[in-house]
Amino acid sequence: MLALLAMALPFASALVIPAGARAAPHGPRATTSMSATRREFGLGAAAAALAAGLPLRASAHEIKTVLVAGATGQTGRRVLSRLAGAGNLVVSGGVRNPASASKALAEASITVRGAMVQQVGVVDTAGVTLTKLDVVKDSVATLTESLKGIDALVIATGFVPGNPFDMKKDARAVDNLGTIALVDAAKAAGVAKVVLVSSILTNGRNWGQEKSPGFVVTNAFGGVLDEKLVAENYLRSSGLDYTIVRPGGLKSTPPSGTLVVSAEDTLNSGEISRDLVADVCVAALFDPNASNKVVEIFESDTPGAVAPPKDKWFYGLKM
């Protein structure tokens, strides 16, 4: 149940599976449409490629500066840590309060926020600039100033459910309007690449998944999937180079299986470690094949995968 709740909340080996075949995921079965394209990757491939300096480039952009919005969140801080560890990037963390964020990132903790159990490790912020950024309170003009000089933006913001009477308002403010404001600011600031962390089943209504358990449970929290879809569509029509990463149910524990990357609107269940989500987000920044793609990801326990080339993480995904 917690994995389902975490789907949309802040919440190397390759195996090509023939159409109609199913990989056994860690946790609930993950299903795909008959036309789904899948690849499985060994754990840590993105982190290893980043550490080795591969392939720190995007299709039409030279990325030297990256800002992670939502940098103190469970997924955002993992992305921040990986980028900061690359050594050849200028990295910023977009946070509401830089002073308290600096303290939070320096501490490992296990806390409960709303319906979520959060487990986080220490992030070395020695080479990171913490930038004040509030997607709810800041105007687009203010956000634009925060993004000036940034080549790439990772949006890892997301509302955390609390007061049940405020969830719909909060989900709209953060996952819809807040993301749209960031997209507008990114365009105005000249940001070249945007990676958005979303959720599987965001577009579930449009491919017959409106009554699936994953959609019903997750969207019960303020209609968050519907709000995310509005923001996704806005980004896709913005003219910016984007990658939308839709993970399954989010786990705070280390990876226990193999990462599976699938085409959009193909997965309706499955779980995934936030560590792997961060790996995919980092890879999406620098892989030309991730340009203007929506990818869905989960973990599988299927054995016997074979390492793919590091520059083929998103290769073959037809959008």
SETOR-363962 format. One record per residue (C-alpha): x, z, y. Coordinates in steps of 0.25 Angstrom, whole numbers, padded with zeros to 4 digits, always signed. Each point is the difference from the previous one (the first is absolute). Layout:
REM residues N
XZY
...
//
This chain:
REM residues 319
+0000+0000+0000
+0011+0003+0010
+0006-0013-0003
-0013-0007+0004
-0001+0009+0013
+0015-0004+0003
-0003-0015-0001
-0003-0002+0015
+0005+0013+0006
+0013+0004+0006
-0001-0002-0005
+0067-0051-0059
-0007-0008-0009
-0010-0011+0000
-0011-0004-0009
-0010-0011+0003
-0013+0003-0007
-0008-0012-0004
-0014-0001+0006
-0010+0009-0006
+0011+0009-0006
+0000+0015+0004
+0012+0009+0002
-0002+0015-0003
+0001+0008+0013
+0004+0014+0001
-0013+0007+0001
-0014-0008+0001
+0000-0014-0005
+0003-0010+0011
-0008-0013-0001
+0003-0014+0006
-0008-0012+0002
+0003-0012-0010
+0008-0007+0011
+0009+0012+0004
+0015-0001+0001
+0008+0012-0004
+0014+0004+0000
+0006+0013-0006
+0013+0005+0006
+0009+0011-0004
+0001+0013+0008
+0008+0001+0012
+0003-0015+0001
-0004+0000+0015
+0009+0012+0003
+0011-0005-0007
-0001-0014+0007
+0000+0007+0013
+0012+0009-0003
+0007-0012-0004
-0003-0007+0013
-0010-0010-0007
-0007-0008+0006
-0001+0007+0013
-0007-0013+0007
-0014-0005+0002
-0004-0015-0001
+0001-0003+0014
+0005+0013+0006
+0012+0008+0001
-0004+0014-0001
+0009+0010+0006
-0010+0011+0005
-0011+0006-0008
-0011+0010+0005
-0008+0007-0011
-0014+0005+0006
-0004+0012-0007
+0014+0004-0004
-0004+0015-0003
-0010-0004-0011
+0003+0000-0014
+0002-0015-0001
+0005-0002+0014
+0012+0010-0002
+0004-0007-0013
+0001-0013+0007
+0007+0006+0012
+0010+0007-0010
+0003-0014-0007
+0002-0007+0013
+0009+0011+0006
+0009+0000-0012
+0002-0015+0001
+0011+0002+0011
-0002-0013+0006
-0013+0001+0008
-0005+0008+0012
-0011+0008-0005
-0011+0007+0008
-0011+0009-0005
-0013-0001+0007
-0006+0014+0001
-0010+0008+0008
+0009+0011+0004
+0015-0003-0002
+0004+0015+0001
-0009+0005-0011
+0003-0013-0008
+0015+0002+0000
-0003+0014-0006
-0010-0005-0010
+0009-0011-0005
+0012+0009-0002
-0008+0009-0010
-0005-0002-0014
-0014+0005-0003
-0012+0000-0008
-0013+0001+0008
-0015-0002-0001
-0007-0009+0011
-0014-0002-0002
-0002-0006-0014
+0015-0004-0001
+0011+0008-0006
+0013-0004+0007
+0014+0001-0006
+0011-0005+0009
+0016+0001+0000
+0010+0001+0012
+0002-0012+0008
+0014-0001+0007
-0004-0004+0014
+0015+0000+0005
-0001-0015+0003
-0015-0001+0003
-0007+0000+0014
-0013+0007+0000
-0009-0007+0010
-0013+0006+0005
-0012-0008-0005
-0014+0004-0002
-0009-0012-0005
-0013+0008+0004
+0004+0005+0014
+0010-0010+0005
-0005-0012+0007
+0005-0014-0004
+0009-0001+0012
+0006+0014-0004
+0002-0005-0014
+0006-0013+0005
+0011+0008+0007
+0003+0008-0012
+0002-0013-0008
+0008-0008+0010
+0013-0004-0006
-0005+0002-0015
+0001-0012-0009
-0008+0005-0011
-0012+0010-0002
-0004+0008-0012
-0014+0006+0002
-0002+0012-0010
-0010+0007+0008
-0013+0005-0006
-0011+0010+0003
+0001+0013-0008
-0015+0005-0004
-0003+0014+0005
-0014+0003+0007
-0010-0008-0008
-0008-0002+0012
+0012-0007+0007
+0005-0009-0011
-0007-0012+0004
+0005+0001+0015
+0014+0004-0005
+0001-0012-0010
-0005-0010+0011
+0010+0006+0010
+0012-0001-0008
-0001-0010-0011
-0008-0010+0008
+0001+0002+0015
+0014+0006-0001
+0006-0011-0008
-0006-0011+0009
+0006+0007+0012
+0014-0001-0007
-0002-0014-0003
-0004-0003+0014
+0012+0008+0005
+0010-0007-0010
-0005-0014+0005
+0002+0004+0014
+0014+0007-0003
+0005-0013-0007
+0001+0007-0014
+0003-0011-0010
-0004+0007-0013
-0011+0010-0004
-0002+0007-0013
-0013+0007-0002
-0003+0010-0011
-0014-0001-0004
-0007+0002-0014
-0005-0007-0012
-0015-0003+0001
+0000-0001+0015
-0007-0013-0002
-0008+0005-0012
-0014-0004+0005
+0004-0014+0001
+0004-0002-0015
-0010+0009-0007
+0006+0013+0000
-0009+0007+0010
-0005+0009-0012
+0013+0002-0007
+0004+0015-0001
+0013-0002+0009
-0008-0007+0011
-0011+0010+0000
+0008+0013+0000
+0011-0005+0010
-0010-0006+0010
-0008+0013-0001
+0010+0005+0010
-0005-0005+0013
-0002-0014-0005
+0016-0001+0001
+0001-0013-0009
-0010-0007+0010
+0008+0004+0012
+0013-0004-0007
-0006-0014-0002
-0003-0002+0014
+0014+0003+0004
+0006-0009-0011
-0008-0012+0004
+0004+0003+0015
+0015+0000-0004
-0002-0013-0009
-0006-0007+0012
+0010+0005+0010
+0010-0011-0001
+0011+0011-0004
+0008-0002-0013
-0006+0011-0009
+0000+0006-0013
-0011+0009-0005
+0003+0010-0011
-0012+0005-0008
+0005+0011-0009
-0009+0007-0011
-0002+0015-0001
+0012+0006+0007
+0008+0010-0007
+0010+0009+0006
+0009+0001-0012
+0011-0009-0004
-0002-0013-0007
-0003+0001-0015
-0003-0015-0003
+0003-0014+0005
-0005-0005+0013
-0010-0012-0001
-0002-0009+0012
-0014-0008-0001
-0007-0009+0009
-0011+0005+0010
-0014+0004-0006
+0005+0001-0014
+0002+0015-0002
-0012+0010-0001
+0008+0012-0005
+0013+0006-0004
+0010+0010+0006
+0014-0002+0007
+0011+0009+0005
+0002+0000+0015
+0014-0002-0003
-0003-0014-0005
-0010-0003+0011
+0012+0003+0010
+0009-0009-0008
-0010-0012+0001
-0002+0003+0015
+0015-0001+0002
+0001-0013-0008
-0011-0006+0007
+0007+0001+0013
+0012-0008-0004
-0005-0010-0011
-0005-0013+0005
-0009-0002-0012
-0008+0012+0006
-0004-0007+0012
-0015+0000+0003
-0003+0006-0014
-0010+0011-0005
+0006+0007-0012
-0006+0010-0009
+0008+0010-0008
-0001+0010-0011
+0009+0006-0011
+0000-0005-0014
+0006+0006-0013
+0002-0013-0006
+0014+0000-0006
+0010-0012-0001
+0001-0006+0014
+0012-0008+0004
+0006+0000+0013
-0004-0010+0010
+0009-0006+0012
-0001+0010+0012
-0005-0011+0009
-0012-0003-0009
-0008+0013+0002
-0012-0008+0006
+0003-0013-0006
-0012-0008-0006
-0011+0009+0006
-0011-0010+0005
-0008+0005+0011
//
